[in-house]
Amino acid sequence: MAASEKARPGDDRPTRWLTDEQQRAWRELVALCTRLPAALDTQLQRDAGISHFEYFVLAVLSEAPKRRLQLNVLATEANASLSRLSHVVTRMEKAGWVRREPVVGGRGSYAVLTPAGHAKVVATAPGHVETVQALVFDGLDDEQVRTLVALGSSMVTQLDRTIAEGTGKA
């Protein structure tokens, strides 16, 4: 399709095709976004019987004041929808790692890390951190880590902004 051709019916704007360099960057980002979560899940499933998302939720709760957060806040911090988080919290309740508490005088509920949940995250953390070091940070120098922080922050800000604006809707 020529650069001036329209790809979206009813949209008068020309398609902004990726440059060759953007295409290379995009493919690297897609590879990272696909392969890294799979590798993290593989390690955590093998060593702890949990997914990376379950571990991340436990870790966020372990770092929260009184090891508790409102579910809507936890969903935001875990980069998940409230629905997805609720399903995971239900599974973790059944395992005895988390309990729900109502918000007194308000709507919603808290997710509270139980002693068993804290023990699970403490036991799981060393293997997970070693995997993260091996998969990501062993191949980067300090300047590249700083660059990764800056790029990640910029990209998440852009993502959040465009999602909020509804960009990408047909």
Secondary structure, 3 states (H helix, E strand, C coil): CCCCCCCCCCCCCCCCCCCHHHHHHHHHHHHHHHHHHHHHHHHHHHHHCCCHHHHHHHHHHHHCHHHEEEHHHHHHHCCCCHHHHHHHHHHHHHHCCEEEEECCCCCCEEEEECHHHHHHHHHHHHHHHHHHHHHCHHHCCHHHHHHHHHHHHHHHHHHHHHHHHCCCCC
